[in-house]
Amino acid sequence: MGFFRKSRKRSYDLFSGYGHYCPGIGGMFGLFGLFLVGACLGSLVTILLTVFISDTFAQTYGNVISYPLMFVPPMLYASAASHRREAFEVGYELDTNNFGQYKGWTLALVAGISTFALSFCVEPLTMLLPQMPQILKDVFDNMLKDSPVWITLISVSVFAPFFEEWLCRGIILRGLLTSQKPLVAITVSAAFFAILHMNPWQAIPAFCLGLWFGYVYYKTGSLKLTMLMHCVNNTFAVIFSQIDKFAGAETFLDVMSPWAYGIAYFVLLILFAGSFLLFSKIEVIKGGAGNCALIPNDFAVKDE
């Protein structure tokens, strides 16, 4: 007869506390629903700030306060689901460092460069879209230009990479990799990432970047690396929004000559191709969720 013996390992930090929750397609839709609940909660907080403090305060600080609230419901659910499963199921770490023959700083540098290169190269896709509605432009202007730069950087370059990568790669992609083929898992998680942005002008670049972030995560298992890539992309957007030359420009073609744009496009495309080749040489751990290391049960069975 056997009995369960609890280990002394604790799993309450941000990454390990979710390792035993590996959602499939159905779980992904559930998490999206919880994200929408969080979005409503964040909107409510912004309204309360407007009513009880001031409209100016809400416009300036509302986003940095309400943004993390969108992820509270899915984080609470994922944590509870993981702790329910850790007694009986194995899990997969959200963050590992499977860098193969490369140094971490080398991959970080390549990942950052490749992210900017891909962001530049997908611009022609956004050019096919109709002009962005003025109300959406006003939202972005308020977030990127009207708010203090330090507030914008916290929201865009810290909170967004941290929480979105936790959800889209650390939870969704890692979970899908346990039940789907890598190509399917990466594509579905990228689509999920795109839908979170709620508008096509952001969703199309987000989908393309999501494919790249997903591939890097599949190869390395490093959530910190994809957070860095996400941070690089968003920080460049903030930097360009503060430069007068780029004010009102929707693409780099608006501020560059066609020849300069074409040369830059070719060079950055080559850089991205080289980055892809480098990451493709990293071997994926067989039998795991991509390159995510296996987490043993927190309970062990002992036979008598």
DORO-283863 format. One record per residue: z, y, x of N, C-alpha, C, O, CB in turn; residue in three letters. Coordinates in steps of 0.1 Angstrom, whole numbers, plus 5000, padded with zeros to 4 digits. Glycine has a CB too. Layout:
N
ZYXZYXZYXZYXZYXALA
...
This chain:
304
500049885009500050005000500050125009500750135019501250004990MET
499250225005499150345013499850465007500250464995497750385016GLY
500150565015500650685010500050805018499550785029502250695011PHE
500050925012499551035018500551115026501651135021498851135008PHE
500251155038501151225047500451365050499351365056501451145059ARG
501051465047500551605049500651635064501651615070501251705040LYS
499551695069499651735083500351875084500551935074498251745089SER
500651915096501252045098500252155100500652275101502152045110ARG
498952125099497952225101497952315089497952275077496552165103LYS
497952445091497852545080496452605080495852615091498952655082ARG
495952635068494552685067494552805058493952805047493552575062SER
495252915062495253035054494653155060494653265055496753065051TYR
493953135072493253255077491953265070491553175063493053235093ASP
491153365073489953395065488953285066488353255056489353525070LEU
488753235078487653135079488052995075487452935067487153135093PHE
489152945081489552805078490052785064490052665059490552755088SER
490452885057490952875044489952835033490252815022491652995040GLY
488652835037487552805028486752685032485752655026486652935027TYR
487152625043486352525049486052395041485052335043486952475061GLY
486952365031486752245023485952275010485752185002488052185020HIS
485552395008484752424996483352445000482952535007485352554989TYR
482452354996481052354999480252344986479852244982480752225008CYS
480052464980479352464967477852424968477252454978479452604961PRO
477452364957475952334955475352444948475852564947475752204949GLY
474152414941473452514933474352564922474352684920472152454928ILE
474952474915475852514903476952604908477252704902476352394896GLY
477552574919478652654924478152784928478952884927479352584936GLY
476952794933476352924937476253024925476653134926475052904944MET
475852964914475753054902477153094897477353204892475052974891PHE
478053004899479453034895479953154903480653244898480352914896GLY
479753144916480153254925479453384922480053494924479953214940LEU
478253374918477553494915478153564902478253684902476053464912PHE
478553474893479253534881480553594885480853704879479453414871GLY
481253534894482553594898482253724906483053814905483353494907LEU
481153734913480753854920480553964910480954084912479553834929PHE
479853934899479554034889480854084883481054204879478653974878LEU
481853994881483154034876483854124886484354234882484053904874VAL
483654094899484254184909483554324909484154424911484054124922GLY
482154324906481454444905481954534894482054654895479954424904ALA
482254474883482754544871484154604875484554714871482954454859CYS
484954524882486254564886486154694895486854784894487054454893LEU
485154684905484954794914484554924906484955034910483954754924GLY
483654904896483155014888484355074881484455204879482054974879SER
485154994875486355044868487255124877487755234873487154924862LEU
487455084889488255154899487655294902488355394903488455074912VAL
486355294903485655424906485755514894486055634896484155394908THR
485755464882485955554870487355604870487555724866485655464857ILE
488255524873489655564873489955674883490655764881490655444875LEU
489255664895489355764905488855894900489356004903488655714918LEU
487755884893487056004887487956074877488156194877485755974881THR
488555994869489356054858490756104863491156214859489655944847VAL
491456034872492756064875492856144888493856204891493555944877PHE
491756154896491856234908490756344907491056454904491556144921ILE
489556304911488456404909487056334911487056224917488556524919SER
486056394906484756344907484356344922483656254927483756414899ASP
484656444929484356464943485056354952484356294960484756594949THR
486256324949486956214956486356084953486156004962488456214952PHE
485956054941485355934937484055914944483655804949485155924922ALA
483256024945481956014951482055994966481255924972481056134948GLN
483056054972483256044987483855914991483455845000484156154991THR
484955874984485755754988485655634979486155524982487155794990TYR
484955654968484955544958484355414963484855304960484255594946GLY
483255424970482555314975483355224985483355104984481155354981ASN
483955294994484755225004486055164998486555065004485155325015VAL
486455214987487555154980487155034971487754934970488355254972ILE
486055064963485654964953484854844959484854744953484855034942SER
484154874970483254764975483954634978483454534973482554814988TYR
485054634985485754504988486154434975486254314975486854524997PRO
486454514965486954454952485954354946486254264939487354554942LEU
484654384949483554294943483754154948483254054941482154344947MET
484254134960484354004966485753934963485953814967484054014980PHE
486654004957487953944955487953824946488453724949488854054949VAL
487253834934487153714925486553584932487153484931486453744913PRO
485353604939484853484945485653434957485753314959483453504950PRO
486353524964487153484975488453404970488853304976487653604983MET
489053454959490153384954489853244949490553154951490853464943LEU
488653234942488253104936487953014948488352894947487053124927TYR
487153054958486752974969487952924977488052804981485853044978ALA
488953004978490152964985490952864977491352764983491053084988SER
491052884964491752784956491052654956491652544957491952834942ALA
489752654954488852534954488952464967489052334967487452574951ALA
489052534978489152464991490452394993490552284998488952575003SER
491552464989492852404991493052284981493852194985493952504988HIS
492352284970492452164961491752044967492151934965491752194947ARG
490652074975489851964981490351914994490051804999488452004982ARG
491151995001491451965015492251835017492351775028492152075022GLU
492951795006493751665007492851545007493251435012494751664996ALA
491651555002490851434999489451435005488751335005490851404985PHE
489051555009487651565014487551635028488451715031486751645004GLU
486551595035486351665048485751805045485151825034485451585058VAL
485851895054485152025052484352065065484251985074486252135050GLY
483752175064482952225075483352365079483452455070481452225072TYR
483552395091484052525095483052635092481852615093484352525110GLU
483552755088482652865085482152925097481052985097483452965077LEU
482852915108482452985121482652895133483752855136483153115122ASP
481552865140481652795152480752865163480052955160481152645150THR
480752805175480052865186479152765192479252735204480952935196ASN
478252715184477252615190476052685196475052695190476752515179ASN
476252735208475252825214474352745224473452805230475852935222PHE
474452615224473652535233473752575247474852585253472152545229GLY
472652595254472652625268472752775271472752815282471452575275GLN
472952855260472952995262474353055262475252995256472153065251TYR
474553165268475853235267475953315254474853355248475953335279LYS
477153335249477353405236476753545237476153585227478753405233GLY
476953615248476453755248474953765249474353855244477053825261TRP
474353655254472853655255472353645240471453715237472353535263THR
472953545233472453535219472753655210471953685202473053405213LEU
473853715213474253835206473253945208472754015199475653885210ALA
472853965221471854065224470454035218469854125212471654075239LEU
470053905219468753865213468853885198467853925192468453725217VAL
469953845192470053845177469953995172469354025162471353785173ALA
470654085180470554225176469154285177468754355168471554305184GLY
468454255188467154305190466154245179465354315173466554275204ILE
466354115177465454055167465654105153464654105145465653905167SER
466854145150467154195136466454325134465854345124468654215134THR
466554415144465854545143464354525142463554585135466154635155PHE
463854425151462354395151461854345137460854395133462054295162ALA
462654255131462254205118462354305108461454315099463054085115LEU
463354395108463454495098462254595098461754635088464754575100SER
461854625110460654705112459354635107458554695100460454745127PHE
459254505110458054435107457854405092456754375088458054305115CYS
458954405084458854375070458554495062458354495050460054305065VAL
458554615069458254745061456954745053457054795042458154855071GLU
455854685058454654685050454854625036454154655026453554615057PRO
455854525035456054465022456654565012456254565000456954345023LEU
457554655017458154755008457154865004457254934994459354815014THR
456054885012455054985009454254944997453655024991454154995021MET
454254814994453554764982454254794969453654784958453254614983LEU
455454834970456254864958456055004953455655084960457754844961LEU
456255024940456055164935457155254940458155204947456155164919PRO
457055384938458055474944459455444938459555414926457655614941GLN
460455454946461855434942462255534932461955654934462755434954MET
462855494921463355594911464255694917465055664926464055514899PRO
464255814912465055924917466555894916467355924925464756054910GLN
466955824905468355794903468855704914470055714919468655734890ILE
468055614919468355514930468455594943469255564952467455394930LEU
467455684945467455764957468755844958469355864969466255864957LYS
469155904947470355984947471655894951472555944957470656044933ASP
471655774946472755684950472755664965473855664971472555544942VAL
471555634971471555614985471855734993472555735003470155554989PHE
471355854988471655974995473156004995473756055005470956094988ASP
473755974983475255994983475955904992476955944998475755974968ASN
475455784994476155685003475855715017476755705026475755544999MET
474655755021474255765035474355905040474455925052472855715036LEU
474256005032474156145037475256235032475756315040472856205032LYS
475656215019476656315014478056275017478856365019476456314999ASP
478356145020479656105024479856125039478856125046479955965020SER
481156145043481356155058480856035065480855925059482856175061PRO
480356055077479655945084480655825086480255705085479155985098VAL
481955855089482855745092483155665079483355545080484155805097TRP
483055725067483255655055482055565053482155445049483355755043ILE
480855615055479555545054479555425063479255315059478355625057THR
479955445076479955335086480955225082480655105083480355385099LEU
482155255076483055155072482455075061482554955061484355225067ILE
481855135051481255065040480054985044479954865040480855165029SER
479155045051477854985054477854895066477154795066476755095055VAL
478554935076478454865089479654775092479554695101478354965100SER
480654785083481854695085482054605073481954485074483154775088VAL
482254665061482554585049481354505045481454385042482954685038PHE
480154565044478954485040478654365049478554255043477754585040ALA
478554385062478354265070479454155069479154035068478254305085PRO
480654205068481754115068481754025055481753905055483154185069PHE
481854095043481954025031480653955026480753845021482354125020PHE
479554015028478253955024477953835033477453735028477154055025GLU
478253845046477953725054478953615051478553495051478053755069GLU
480153645048481153545044480653475032480653345031482553615041TRP
480153545022479653485009478353415011478253295008479553584998LEU
477353485016475953435016475753325027474953225024474953545018CYS
476253335038476153235049477353145050477153025050475853305062ARG
478553205051479753125053480053025042480452915044480853205056GLY
479853075029480152985018478852925012478752805011480853065007ILE
477853005007476752955000475852865009475552755006475853074995ILE
475352925021474452845029475152725035474552615035473952935041LEU
476352735039477152625045477252515034477152395037478552665050ARG
477552555022477652455011476352385008476252265006478152514999GLY
475252465007473952405004473452315015472752215012472952525002LEU
473852345027473352255038473952115038473452025044473752315052LEU
475052095030475651965028474851885018475051755017477051975024THR
474051945010473351864999471851894998471151814991473951904986SER
471351995005469952025005469352015019470052025029469752164999GLN
467952005019467252015032467452155037467552255030465751985030LYS
467452175051467752305057466752415051467252525049467552295072PRO
465452385050464552485045464952535031464852655028463152435046LEU
465252435023465652475009466952555009467052655002465752345000VAL
467952505017469252575017469052715022469652815017470152495026ALA
468352735033468152865039467352965029467753075028467352865052ILE
466352905023465552995013466353025001466353144997464352915009THR
467152934995467952964983469053064987469253154979468552834978VAL
469653044998470753145002470153285005470853385002471553095014SER
468953285010468353415012467953484999468153604998467053405021ALA
467553404989467253454976468553514969468553614963466653354967ALA
469653434971470953484966471353614973471753704966472053374969PHE
471153624986471453744993470553864988471053974986471153725008PHE
469353834985468453944979468953984965468954104963467053894979ALA
469253894957469653924943470954014943471154094934469953804935ILE
471853994953473054074954472754224955473654304951473954024965LEU
471654254960471254394962470754464949470754584949470254414973HIS
470454384939470154444926468954534924468754594914471454514921MET
468154544934466954624933465854574943466254534954467254784935ASN
464554584939463554524948463354604961462954544970462254524940PRO
463654734961463454804974464454764985464154774996463754954971TRP
465554704981466454644991466354494991466554425001467854684988GLN
465954434979465954284978464854224987465154114993465754244964ALA
463754284988462654224996462954225011462854115017461354304994ILE
463354335017463854325031465054235032465154155042464154465036PRO
465954235022467154145023466754005023467353925030468054175012ALA
465753965016465353825015464753785029465053675034464253805004PHE
463953865035463353835048464453825059464453735067462253945052CYS
465353925059466453925068467353805065467853745075467254055068LEU
467553775052468353655049467853525054468653435058468553645034GLY
466553515054465953395060466253385075466553275080464353395058LEU
466153495082466453495096467953475099468353395108466053625103TRP
468853545092470253525093470553375090471453315097471053615084PHE
469953325080470253185076469853085087470552985090469553145063GLY
468653115093468253025104469153025116469452925122466753065108TYR
469553145119470453165131471853095128472353025136470753315134VAL
472253105115473553035112473352885112474252815116473953085098TYR
472252845107471952695107471952645121472452535124470652665100TYR
471352715130471252675144472552685152472852595160470152755151LYS
473352795150474552815158475852795151476852765157474552955163THR
475852795137477152785130477952915132479152905128477852665134GLY
477453015138478253135141478153245130477153305129477853195154SER
479253255122479253365112479453495119478953595114480453335102LEU
480153495130480353625138478953675142478753795143481253605149LYS
478053585146476753625151475953695139475353795141476053515157LEU
475953625128475253685116475853815111475153905107475153585105THR
477153825112477853955109477354065118477154175114479353935109MET
477254035131476754125141475354165137475054285138476754065155LEU
474454075134473054105130473054195118472254295118472253975128MET
473854165108473854245096474354385099473854485094474854175086HIS
475354395108475854525112474854605119474754725117477154505121CYS
474054545128473054615136471954675126471654785127472354515146VAL
471554595116470554645107471054755099470454865097470154525097ASN
472354745094472854855085473254975093473055095088474054805078ASN
473654955106474055075114472855155117472855285118474755035126THR
471755095120470455165123470055245111469555355113469355065127PHE
470255195099469955265087470755395086470255495082470155175074ALA
472055385089472955495089472555605099472455725097474355455091VAL
472155555111471855645122470555725119470455845120471555565135ILE
469555655114468255715110468455815098467755915098467255615106PHE
469455785089469655875078470256005083470256105075470555805068SER
470856015095471456135100470556215108470956325113472756095108GLN
469356165111468356235119467456315110466856255101467556135128ILE
467256445112466456535104465056485103464456495092466556675109ASP
464556435113463156395113462856285103461756265098462756345127LYS
463856205101463756085091464156125077464156035068464455965096PHE
464656245075465056285062463956285052462856345054465656425062ALA
464056205041463056195031461956085034461156065026462356325030GLY
461956035046461055925050461455795044462655755046460855925065ALA
460455725039460855595033460455475043461055375042460055575020GLU
459555505052459155405062458955475075458855605076457855325058THR
458855405086458655455099457255515100456955605108458855355110PHE
456355465092454955515092454855665087453955735090454055435083LEU
455955705080455955845075456255945086455956065085457055855064ASP
456855895097457155985108456455945121456756005132458655985110VAL
455655845121454855805133453355805130452955795119455355665137MET
452655825141451155825139450755675137451455585142450455885152SER
449655655131449255515129449055435142449455315142447855515122PRO
448655495153448555435166449855395171450055275175447755515176TRP
450855485171452155455176452855355167453555265172453055585176ALA
452655355154453255255145452655115148453355025149452955295131TYR
451355115150450654985153451154925166451354805167449155005153GLY
451255005176451754955189453254905188453554795193451655065200ILE
454054985181455454945180455554815172456354725175456255055173ALA
454754805161454754685153454354565161455054455160453754705141TYR
453354575169452954455178454054415188454354295189451654495185PHE
454654515194455654485204456854425198457354325203456054615211VAL
457254475186458454425179458154285173459054205173458954515169LEU
456954265169456554125164456654025175457153915173455154135158LEU
456254065187456253975199457753945202458153825205455554035211ILE
458554045202460054035205460653935195461553855198460754165205LEU
460353955182460853865172460453725174461253625173460553915158PHE
459153705177458653565179459353505191459653385191457153565182ALA
459653575202460353525213461753485210462353385214460353625224GLY
462353565201463753545197463853415188464753335190464353655188SER
462853395180462753275172462653155181463253045178461653285162PHE
461753165191461553055200462853015207463152895209460453085210LEU
463653115211464853095218465853015209466452925214465453225223LEU
466053065197467053005188466552865184467352775181467253085176PHE
465252845184464752705180465052605190465052485186463252715178SER
465452635202465752545212467252495211467552395218465552605226LYS
467952555203469352505201469352385192468852395181470252625195ILE
470052275196470052155188471152165178472252205180470252035197GLU
470752115166471652115155472451985155471951875158470952125141VAL
473751995152474651875152474151775141474151825129476151915151ILE
473851655144473451565134474651525125475751505129472851435140LYS
474351515112475351475103476351585098477251555090476151365109GLY
476151705103476951815099476251915090475051895087477451885111GLY
476952005085476352115077475752215087476352315090477452185068ALA
474552195090473852275101474652245114474852135118473952425097GLY
475052355120475852345132477252375130477952415139475252435143ASN
477752355118479152375114479952255118479652135114479352415099CYS
481052265125481852155129482652095118482952165108482852195140ALA
482851965118483551895108485051925108485651925119483251745109LEU
485651945097487051965096487651845090487251805079487452095087ILE
488651785096489251665091490151695079490551815077490151595101PRO
490451595071491351615060492751665065493151635076491551485052ASN
493351745056494751795060495751685056496951695059495051925053ASP
495251575049496151465046495551345052494351325053496251445030PHE
496451255058495951135064496451015056497651025051496351125079ALA
495750915055496150785048496850695058496250665069494950715041VAL
497950645055498650555064498950425056499550425046500050615069LYS
498450315062498650185055499950115060500250125072497450095058ASP
500550045052501749965055501549825053502349735056502950015047GLU
